[in-house]
Amino acid sequence: MLHSCRYALLVLIFSSVTTSRVVLGDMPWVRVAEDKHAFVQSDSAKPFVPWGFNYDHDENGRLLEDYWEQEWPKVEDDFQEMKELGANVARIHLQVAKFMTGPEKTNEANLNRLGLLVSLAEKTGIYLDITGLACYRKKDVPKWYDELSEQDRWDVQARFWEAVAGRCVKSPAIFCYDLMNEPVVPGGKRDPGDWLGPPFLGSDSGYFVQCISLDQNDRPRPAIARQWCHRLVTAIRKQDQRHLVTVGLVPWSLDRPGLTSGFVPKEIAPELDFIAVHLYPETDKIKEELETLSGFAVGKPVIIEEMFPLNCPLPEFERFLDESRKSASGWIGFYWGKTPEECRKANTIQDAIMLNWLGFFQKRAGEIQRQHRE
């Protein structure tokens, strides 16, 4: 009985959101510009400059799927807050375990919830960067998934993307599908089931780096990366021929001596519509960071899909942002559901940093939006 009531409520919410979208009018679709450096609205060819937030968790560290069913009004409020701060893109992070209940079975309830989120994006006027296949919380990753062979795991990942693309295909509010956050092709051989990198700052929800193979088996690492991209893009294109596809790259993906992810931009670019890189500029290293960024410009648009003044003061970060325009055509920071006013009242060092960041983001949003209208 409870399930039936919840489903009825879901349908009611979906109908309400859809009606609002129709009243407001459809959003323009987004495509790559003819110069292969930027993005435009498909109908008018007016510039579209991605300027937004990673909405990867809330202020309490909960992942989106932890609260989007029971606390849907919070999600609605957060999207409205991001819009008021000047964002036109929200990057969401979908956990594979929440969408695949078995090697061949999808979670229809969460696919329906994703459909609601897409409708909310249309209503709010925020485009979605849908990043998938996340395993950010290691304890939530099912045993059956970790025990799969490389090819079987790729097959499950392809089914994930085919299901997600099928649910999103008709909406103009999808900016892009991001195949995975920070994938890596490791060199040599790893232990069975050892698919995840170390957690960020030891966080239980911070397993952001993920391997796509465990045994290099004498194959060139960039060739494995391109084959994997091709496999997943092919799955998406079965359902969706129009929306853009990318993958979120660590800055050490370039073909240089030392540490590399195997996802060399020039090698995987033919499979993608644009390149996305994650950069956190460091104090006194702005020149080096900009040189790294330029290495990702390989004939397709580049966006900085993750950025934050984590390792440098805000004035230095602003310099990096301004000079990054030579290579980048979009920028995505972070928002965790805490408004500037709430940060101000909290009066902690962390909240003060976020308050300064949000003020900076909102200030620069006006400039980005003016560029958008030109």
Summary of the structure (lengths in Angstrom):
residues: 374
radius of gyration: 19.9
end to end distance: 53.7
largest distance: 61.2
contacts: 1217
relative contact order: 0.13
helix: 46%
strand: 19%
